[in-house]
Each structure stands twice: as structure tokens, then as C-alpha cells.
Amino acid sequence: MIGTLVNTGTVLVGSAVGLMAGSRLPENIKTILVQALGLSVVAIGLRMALEAQHALLAIGCLLLGGVSGELLRIEQRLEGLAEILQSKLRSRSSRFVEGFVTATLLYLTGAMTIVGSIQDGTIGDPSVLLIKALLDGVASVALASSLGIGVMYSALPVLVVQGGITLLASQMAFLSEPAVLDAVNATGGLLILGIGINLLEIRRIHVGNLLPALLYAIVGALLI
């Protein structure tokens, strides 16, 4: 769990720095920070998807995951959770929901989340999550400076989801199979690419509704 705890901490610290800097940064600087992050996320997503061996499986999982996610209304439920948090906290930030949803999806849909949590749970190696923690901390600064305090509250799903996967993986050694990790890498890369497109405001993609694709990727890798 050490990797998840450190990751949660870097999101909180990075968000705090971003919030403090945000009021002092002009809008054009905030915009270019998010655009730079978006380009980086697109590059990471493409690399992960192209390097994997299970590209066709990833595409199939993405299609199935998209249908499942739309039926389950995952992204809408995530937005609803953000709205509940906003009302409980009496936040006046007009971008609270956008910040919470964008940051949560960015931090949790990547293959580093799944692979890192599995490694931490199965062999006690938090190295991938520690690298992810550094990246998320930097991303938190950029996002919080532009999207506000909602980014900080994305630390809660990071703690719950990554911690849950780590604990689950500690009881399921088959999750560390190379085929499973490769399929997750390919599918997660495509999801990360979608987040980058959203950050660049090229086209709105409901990445949250594609999340079941990661589950299908694990099942598919075990069956082939």
C-alpha cells in the first residue's frame, strides 16, 4: 500500500501548490499548462497502445467497455459524485465537477494504475506507483491551477481504487501474468489517449464510460 499512500500524498500536495499558484497565474499561462499536459498525455497513451502485443484485443474491449459504460452511465455517476462533494463542501468553484472528473479519470484509467497496483500487491514492489505518484503530482499542479479545488478531491478515489486493486491483487497472483499486463497496457493506453484529447479540447470523449474495457482486457487476456 506504500505506493498508493505516496500517490495520494503527491496529488494533495500538487493540488495545493496549483491552487496557490492559480490565483497568481494569468489565464494564458493556465491554458498553456493544460495544453502541455494534454500533449504529454496523448504521447504517453499512443506509446502504450502501440507497444503492446494485444492491440486487437484492446479495440474489442474498448467497444464492449463503451457499450457497458454507457448502459451503466459511469461518467454521469462520477459527475454526480462530484456534484454531491461540491454541495457538501459548499464550494463555489464553477469548475469543481470538471476538475474532479478530469483528474480522477487521468489518475485512474492509466495502465500504470493497474500494473503498479498489481505489482505492489503481488510482489510488494511499489516502484511503478512511485513513478506514477511523481507524474500525478506534477499533473495536479497544472490541473488545479486551471480547474480548481475539485482536482484535490480526486485524491480520495486514488486512495480507494488503487488501494483496493492492491489488496485484491495480493490475493490473486494470476493478475501479474504478462499477457494480462500487456492487455491492460494496450487498453489503458487508448483510454489515456482519450483523456489527452479531452484536455486539448479536440473532441469530448466520455472516457469514464469506457472504463469497463479494462475489466474486459483482463478477462480476455486470461482466455486467449
Secondary structure, 3 states (H helix, E strand, C coil): CHHHHHHHHHHHHHHHHHHHHHCCCCHHHHHHHHHHHHHHHHHHHHHHHHHCCCHHHHHHHHHHHHHHHHHHCHHHHHHHHHHHHHHHHCCCCCCHHHHHHHHHHHHHCCHHHHHHHHHHHHCCCCHHHHHHHHHHHHHHHHHHHHHCHHHHHHHHHHHHHHHHHHHHHCCCHHHHCHHHHHHHHHHHHHHHHHHHHHHCCCCCCCHHHHCHHHHHHHHHHHHC
